[in-house]
Amino acid sequence: MRGFVLETEKGDRRPTRATIQYGPRQAYVGRALNSYRVSLKSSDKIPDFLVTLKQRIEEKYNCYFNSVQINKNFGHNSVIGPRSDAAPGHICILSVGAERDFVLSHRHNNEPFANMKLADGSLLTLFPEGQDRMQISMPQCPVACGPRYALIFRYIPQIMTEKILKTKDEKKQRDVEYEVAQVKAKAGASAEPIFPDIVLEFCSRSDPRYQAFRDRDYVENHGAIGQQVHFLIWYKRPLAGIISGGSAVYGVASRDNSFSITKQNRKKFMTSIINNNVFRMEYHNDKRMITKSGRDVPVESVATRVLALWRKVIPFLWFDIYAAIPCGFETFVGETEKRKGSVYKSDNWEYVGRTVGSSKSRKGLTNALVREKVEPKLVYVKKSDDYSCFAECGDPRFDPSGYKPSWPGKTPAEKQLAKDRAKRRKYLEGRVFFLHKVGGFKSVSFTRKEFIISNVEARTGNEQVSSEPMVVAPAQ
């Protein structure tokens, strides 16, 4: 096998091992002298004789690898100092050759907690959830021994080949890229390293990243009461904005007329209309163009695509957290010379009129509502595909008793419900959502912990968008 490069544990020592990398190679801070430092370039694609072995391990753990690193330890003096691995997902180490001791230790205090012998043919697998808390090492062998080969199977996201990951946002990008590749591989599509250009990350309203965007929005930040779901918007890796859904405004004549809301059915509708109360994007001056008849024509704007993705994602979370199935969406736009709700028009929302310029609001949960004059706003609505079932009351899923408010926090039941919902929100924080094409269809995909979506269909124009039954397994 050609292509091995000498490598040393520290710059002041002679090299005691050689290495070769197939597939993407992660950037790293080398501790070796320049003459022994490993090139950051990959040797080549994974050769055929390793592909079969890779596929067997992938099948065992239901995951996908794009990188195989082979380390050759020359003899008993070859050591590996304590180290952790930054790659996401499973890391599988297949040992071939001389038996060597391996030590697992806690990263925070270097205290060993496991010592094992890796014999010829043994497979050591590091599962995702423990990698950031432990490190591995291979001490010097007390007796002479022959060479040992370690075949290390990983998935290396594209961002890890470009830089050393230091910030929380960079590590989030790494995780999203990994999850996308895993979903694509399981669907039978090409799983080359990719990062979806638009991603929504579930977050809390108190997240500092969310707050930074929220405080710059033209709508004043007075907090939120009642139903609420918040997202960070990622566009081509950097954070680009925020988008939120909240409780519907209680009474708006133009909205009520559009949804056929009356005094008798208002209670049912109020928990199932989602108010797009915040939508702010920055740093997204990217106008996608297509060529028609010899000239460039703009297609959907980034903001329109974000809004469409939000409409597909939030119904699942609305039901998951609040046991309410959305029948539609509303938003209120403060009109200016440049702000007239164009993004909602592009996403086929219906303009139904203006507010009258009067609003009721409260400061704090227990204070009384106070009516005040405000600037009239443009009202846009969009009915969901389930609206007809909802309006006709022919589907038992739309029982309004499914939703119970928890924000008053007065009774023991309300307090317990508030705790349960807070726990569920904590579970969902950091999960990311994106569109994933499979054979001409799109599905809403998600990452990290177990989340099941089934039997849900939606339509955008003439394109059917299907969210297939899917499970993203929790980390082992």
N, C-alpha and C positions, 0 to 999 in steps of 0.2 A: 504494500500500500504506500503510495507516494504522497508527498505533501505535508508530512509531519514537520513541525517547527519546534525548536527547543524552547523550553520555558523553565523559569526558576521560581522558587517560592519567595525569595527576597533578592533584592538587587546585589547584595554583597556575597551571594552564594553561587556556586556552580550549578548549572541546570541539572535537575534530577528527573525530569520528565519531558515528554514531547506531546504535542497536541495537534489535532486537525479538526476543522469545523466544516460540516456540511449544512447547507441552509443558512439563514440569516445568523450573523454573529453580533452579539450585544457589545456595545461600547463599554469600556471599563478603564479604570485608572490602573495602569500596569505598575507593578512594583519591581519589575525586572530591569536590568541594564538594557540600554538601547540595542545592544547586539543580540539580546535574547528576547526582546519584547515581541509578543505575538502580533501579527498583522490583524487589523480590525476587519479585513475583508474575508468573506467566506471563501472556502476552497473551491466549492462547486455545489451543484444540487445534490440531494441525497442519492447515493448510488443504488442501483437495483438490488444488490445483495443485502442492503440494509432496509429497503422499503418493506419487504415481507415481514421482517422482525418488528419494524415500527408499527405495522398494521396489526400485528398480534397484540402488542401492548396497548394500542389504541382501543382495540375491541375489548380488552380486559377491563379498562377503566372508563370506557365511553367518553373519550376525549381525543383531541387532534394535536399532533406535533408537527412542527415545520423545521425542526433543527435537530441534528445529531452531532454531538461533540465526542471525539474519541481521545482520551488521555492515556498515554503509555507511561507507567511508572517503572523506571529501569530496574530497581532492586530494593534492598532493605533500607537504604538511606533515603529513598524517595518519601517525602512527607507532604501532607496538606495541612496548612495551618487552619485554625478555626475561621469559618466563613459562612455567611448566609447567601441565599440566592434571591435576586430581585425578579426573576421571571414569574409570571402568573401561572396558575394552574398546576397540574401534576408535574413533578420532575422525577423521572425514572432512571435509575443508575444500574446498569447491568455489568457485573464483574466477570472478567475472563482472565484466567491465569492464576497467579499465586494468591493464596489466602492472605488477607490483611485485616487488621483491626480497624474499626471505624467507631468514632465517638460522637454522640449527639449531646449537645450541651445547651443550657439556657443562654440566650443572647445577652440578657441584662446583667448577668453576673459570672458568665463562663463556667457555671457549675454543671458538671456532667450529669446526665440522667439516664444514659443508655450506652452500653459498650457492646458491640457485636462483631462477630467475625464474618466477613464477606468472602465466602468460598467461591471457587470457580463455578459460574453459572447462576449465582445468586442475583436477585433483583431487589434493590432497595428503592422504595417509592416514598417520596415526600409529598404529602397531601397539601392542598392550598392553604387551609386555615392555620397550619402550624409553622409555615415557613418564616414568617416575620418574627417569630418568637424563639427560634432555635438556630443553631449553627452546627455544621459538621466539620470533622477533622480526621486525619489519618496520621497517627504517630509513627515514628520510626520503628521498624520491625527489629526485635531484639536478636534475631538470628538471621543468617543469610537466606535470601529467597530469590526466586526468579522474577521476571517482569510481570506486571499486572496491567490489564487494559480495562478502562472504564468507559462504557458506552452510555452517554448521558442524553436522554430524550427530553426535549423541552418544546414549548411554543415561545418564540421570540417575537413580540410585536415590533412593528416598524419603528416606533418611537424609541425603542431600546437600542436600536442600531445607530441612532443619531446622537444620543446624549446620555449622560449619567442622570438618572431621574432623582430629583431632589425635592421638588415641591409636591404638595397634595394634588394639585391640578394635573401635573405630569403623570403621577401614578394613576389618577382616575382615567386619563387618556389611555394609558397602558391597559388597564382593566377592561375598558370598553372595547378596544381593538381586539383583545383576546376573546371576549365573549362573542363578538360578531363573527369571528373566524370559527369558533366552536359551533355556533348555530348554523352557519353556512355548510360546514363539513358534515354535520348530522343530517342536513337536508339533501346532501348529495351534490351540492353546488361547489364551485371552485372556492377554495379557502385560502387564497393568497392573502397576505397581510393587507387589511383594509381598515379604514376608519369611516363609518357612515358620516356623511357631511352634516346631517342634522340629527341631534340626539337630545332627548329631554331627560333630565335627572330629577328624580323626586327629592324634594328638600323641605326643610322646615322654614317657617316664616322668620325665625330668628337666625337662620344661617347668615353669617357675615357677608358671604358672596351675594346672597339674595338681597340683603338689606342695602348693599352698595348700589345696586341697580334700582331698587325700589325708591330710594331717597332721591334719585335723579329723575324720576318719572313726573310728568305734569300733573298727575292725580296725587293730591296730598296723601301722605301716609298716616292714617289714623288707626292702624291696626286692623284686626278682623275679628268678627264674632260669628259663630255658627259654622256651617259647613264650609270647608276650605281645603283646597289641594294646590300645592305650589311646585313649580318646576324651575330649574335652571336650564337655559338653552345653550347647547354647545353647537357651534357651527365651524366646520373644518378645524376641529380640535380646540381653538380658544373658546372661552366663555363669551357669548354674544348677547345675552339678555335673560329675561325672566318672563314667565307667563303663569297666570293663576286662574283658578276657578273658585267661586264662592257662592254663598246663598243667594237666591234670586231676590230682587227687589220686590217688596210686598205688593204694591199696587201701581201699575203703569197702564193707562188706558189703551195706548196703541199696542203694547205687548199683550195685554189681556184679550183684546179683540182678535189678535192674530192666533192665539192659542185657544180661543173660545173659553176663557176663564171667567167663571161666574162666582157669585157669593157662595153658592152651594158646593162647587168643586175646587175652590181656591186652595184649601188645605192640602188636597192631593197634589196639586200642581207645584206648590211652592217648594217642596223638597226635591223635585225632579227636574227643575229648570236650573241649569248651571249658568251663573253670571261670569262672563270673562271680564273680571274686574281689573286685571292688570295684564298688560302686554307691552313690554318694552324691549326693543332690540337695538344694539349698537354694533359697530364694527362689522357690518355685513354688506358693504357696497359691492356686491357681486351680482351682476345681471347676467343670468344665463341666456344664451342666444342660440337659435337654430337658424339654419339657412333655408329659405323658401323663395323660389323663383329668383334666385341670384342675389337676394338681399337678406341681411340679418334681421331676425324678428325675435323680440324678447319672449320668453316663456314665463311660467309661474315665478313670481318673486320669491326670495328666500322667506320673507315674512308670511306669505300665503301658504307656503309649504309647511312652515312651523305651525301655523294655525290649523291646517288640515290634520297634521300629526297629533296635535293636542286634542282635537275632537275625537280621534280614534282611541287615544290612550285613556283620557280622563273618565269615560263611562265605566271602565273596569274598576278603577280605583274608587269612584263614587259609590259603586255598589259594594265593593269590598269593605270600605270604611263605614258607610252610612246605611247600607241595606236599602238603597234607593236607586231605581233604574232611571236614568235621565231620559226625558222625552224631548228635550231641546235645549237651546242655548240662547242667551241674550247678552248684549253689551251696550254700553252707553258711551258715546264719543263726544268729547268736548270739541266743538267745531272751531276751526281757525281757517285762515286762508289756505294753509297747506294740509290741514288735518280734516278729512271729510269721510273717513271710514273706507278708503279705497281697498285696503287689505281684506276687509270683510266682504265687499262686493266681489272681489276676485275669488273668494272662497264660497261664493253663491249664497251669502247671507241675504236676507230680505230687509230692506229699509222700510220701516212701518210708521215712522213719524218722529215727533219730538216730545220730550218731556215738557211739563208745564212750567218748570222752574221753581218747584217747591219740593222740599224733601224733609223727611223725619230722620233724625239720627240721635244717638245717645253717646255719652262719654262714660265708659265703664259698663259693666254687666248689669248693675242694679239700678242705675239712674233711669229716670223717666225719659221717654222720647220727646224731643224738642223739634218743632217744625221751623224751618228756616228757608229763606229764599236762596236759590242757587241759579247758576247759568243754565238755561235749557240745553239739553243734549240730544244728539241724534240717536235714535233707537234702531238697532239691528237685531234680528232674530234668525234662528235657523232651527228647524224641526229635525229631530232625529228620525231614523228609519222606523223606530218603534212608536212614533207618535200616534199613528192611526190606532194601534192596539190600545195604547194608553187612553186616548180620548174616548174610545168606545167602551172602555172598562171590560172588555171581553177576555182579558188575559189576567189570570190570578197573580202573576208576578207583580202587577202594578197596584197591589193593595197598599194604600197609603199608611196603614198601621205598621208596615215594615220598618219605617224610619222612626226612631225615638230621639228627641233632642237631649243632649247632655250638657250643653253650655250653661244652663241655669245653675247646675250643681247644688241644688237645694235638697233633694231627697237622696237616700242611700243608693237607690237604683241609678239615679243620674250621675252620682259621684263614681260609682263603679263602672258605668258605661264610659265616662270620660277617661278613666284609667285604662280601660280596655282599648279605646280608640287611640290614646296616646302611645300605648305599647305597640299597636299595629303600625302607627306612623313611624315609630322608631325602627321597626323592622323594615319598613319600606325605604327609609332614608338611604340615599346613595344608589338605589336601583335606577337603571337607565333604560329608556325606551326608544325604539327606532323602527323604521320600516325596513322590511327585509323581503327581497324579491326571490321567489322560488318558482321557476318554470312559468313565468308570466303572471303569477299571482303575487300578492304582497301579504305579509302577515305582520302584525305588531309583535315585535320580539322584546325580550326583557332579559335582565341579567341577575346574576349573583345568587339569590335565594329562591327556594321553590315557589312557583307562582303558576297556576293552571288557568288557562283560558280555553273555553270550548264552546262550540255551537253558536258562534257570534259572527254575523256577517254585516257588512255595510257597503254602501255604494258611493263612489265619487264620480259624477258624470256617467259615462258608459262603462267605466272600469269597475269590475267587481273586486273588492278587497276582502280577502278572507283571513280571519284569524283562526288558524288551525289549532286543534287540541295539541298542546305542547307542554312539556315539563322541562324546565331548566333545573337540574338537580342541585340541591344544596351542596356546599363544599363538604367533603368527607371529614 
